[in-house]
Amino acid sequence: MKNSDLGRLNRSLYIKMSTNYSCEVCGGMYPEEVLEFHHRDPSKKEFGLKSSKWRSHRLNKEVFQEAAKCAILCSNCHRLEHVALKNGETLIYDKEAYTRYRNYRFARKQGMDGRYDELDYAEQEEFFMSLCRDCLPTGGD
């Protein structure tokens, strides 16, 4: 087995042991390639946990200690967590915040970054459709 494959396998085994391949925020089960480590307290982060850290010649107690500082999140929740952190919130411990961030675009026109959209969605959709009407397949050809 190549060392890089061993690193991915060790990382996968840790995720399986910790969360059984589920995201700690949304609870969804995902392939290990979709799950990411997120440091709960960035000030205590000593190093990142890319696959190379899990290779046999690098695998040691420090890797496991660093992993214990992390939440295991799917890539979508990881992105949402960073948006929430910019707004002084966290999704990891606040399921209500997760629901709000997950569904925000259906409920409001203000982006999660605090900015408002310039155009009304209906107006933008009408404009977009007028530009691409001739580009869309008609289904009759």
Disulfide bonds with the S-S distance in Angstrom:
none
